[in-house]
């Protein structure tokens, strides 16, 4: 069941998945580079039939909506998580983990007929990157209540499952009803399935946040063959995304860093960190840090620093929660974050 809507406006509602993540670190995989595949430039291989020993297993809350909600709450932003869980121990655990961070959980839908979402993550200890195997049974059954979402000042839309195109229509209806600002972080699965639908929401978004692979997927359906050759150029890519309509676009590319385009300038910040543990959660941590800065009235440049500080902190731990920075720490933590003006 979904809790009753409040009459006061909520600063931001994060819509999407929540899960329990289980990490399996291993050094047994072999990295294969495929630069000719723009949307899949590295792969990892394991021997079929082989067994690989895992020294430890780490559990942490996950799912984009939950991750971003936790990061925002730690940075002092009033945040609600709008997601679906099963009526099971995992669902109870997810709820308690969110509550610990001050995230409002009354919009969590408890489904009596399915299990809560679980993700198994293979972490390559050499590259510090990962592959995620996930079940989204609960979030496949997510229901969108326009009236409840209409109580938001901002709606953060992450990767959606189930009848996601209908979900987007209802979210857009809710945003129009309450004049809420849309912040979009589309899932790669959504983009591959129906890029036109995703672009429709991009055109009506206040802020667009996505990684380079997702950005390339979006643009491949929109540009000609000649422009296609420039898709590996981040400045070209973020410029094309900005032309679609968002007021601000933030683009991330893993170990390379992040770019922000607000229409007047393009700012870059590179990753400077030694011996990361795992990159999972870095994108969500960047999103929550960047958005917390924007929602707290910081400049785009300072908000980029907030995002980079948060993401580089998270990659020093397994999971998307443990390294998230708290509000009282952020001023000190951004002092060493450098930015570069590209335009």
Helices and strands as residue ranges (DSSP letters): E 10-15, E 19-26, E 30-33, E 42-45, E 57-62, H 64-74, E 79-86, H 89-100, E 108-111, E 118-124, E 129-135, H 137-140, H 146-149, E 152-157, H 164-178, E 181-184, H 188-193, H 195-202, E 207-211, H 212-220, H 225-228, H 234-243, E 248-252, E 257-261, E 266-270, H 282-295, H 300-314, H 327-333, E 340-341
